[in-house]
Amino acid sequence: MHFCPNCGAPVVSGSNFCQKCGANLKQEAAKLAALKQGAPVADMGKKRGCYNC
C-alpha cells in the first residue's frame, strides 16, 4: 500500500493525485527521489508556512 507524502492518506498504486488532499503524487515522488539523492530543494519563494494555501 502506498501513502500520500503530503497528508499520509492511503493511495491506490499508480494514482496521479491524492484523493484526500489533491497532491500531485508524481511531482511529490520526484521531489522525494531528488532529496534522497542529495539534490537541493527548489526555492519555494519568500512565503513561509503552508505552500498549499
C-alpha positions as CSV (number, residue, x, y, z in Angstrom):
1,M,0.0,0.0,0.0
2,H,1.2,3.5,-0.9
3,F,0.7,6.7,1.1
4,C,0.5,10.3,0.1
5,P,3.7,12.1,1.1
6,N,1.7,15.3,1.7
7,C,-1.1,14.1,4.0
8,G,-0.3,10.5,4.7
9,A,-3.6,9.1,3.3
10,P,-3.5,5.7,1.6
11,V,-3.5,6.0,-2.2
12,V,-4.1,3.5,-5.0
13,S,-0.8,2.4,-6.6
14,G,-0.4,4.3,-9.9
15,S,-2.6,7.2,-9.0
16,N,-1.6,10.7,-10.2
17,F,-3.3,12.6,-7.4
18,C,-4.2,12.0,-3.8
19,Q,-8.0,11.5,-3.3
20,K,-7.9,13.3,0.1
21,C,-5.7,16.4,-0.4
22,G,-5.2,16.5,-4.2
23,A,-1.4,16.5,-4.1
24,N,0.3,15.6,-7.4
25,L,1.8,12.3,-6.4
26,K,4.1,12.1,-9.5
27,Q,5.6,15.5,-8.6
28,E,5.9,14.6,-4.9
29,A,7.6,11.3,-5.8
30,A,10.1,13.2,-7.9
31,K,10.8,15.6,-5.1
32,L,11.4,12.8,-2.6
33,A,13.7,11.0,-5.1
34,A,15.7,14.2,-5.5
35,L,16.0,14.7,-1.8
36,K,17.2,11.1,-1.3
37,Q,19.9,11.7,-3.9
38,G,21.0,14.9,-2.1
39,A,19.7,17.4,-4.6
40,P,18.9,20.9,-3.3
41,V,15.3,21.6,-2.7
42,A,13.7,24.1,-5.2
43,D,13.3,27.6,-3.8
44,M,9.7,28.0,-2.6
45,G,9.9,31.8,-2.6
46,K,9.6,34.0,0.3
47,K,6.3,32.6,1.5
48,R,6.6,30.8,4.8
49,G,4.2,28.2,6.2
50,C,1.8,26.1,4.2
51,Y,2.6,26.2,0.5
52,N,-0.8,24.6,-0.4
53,C,-2.8,27.6,0.9
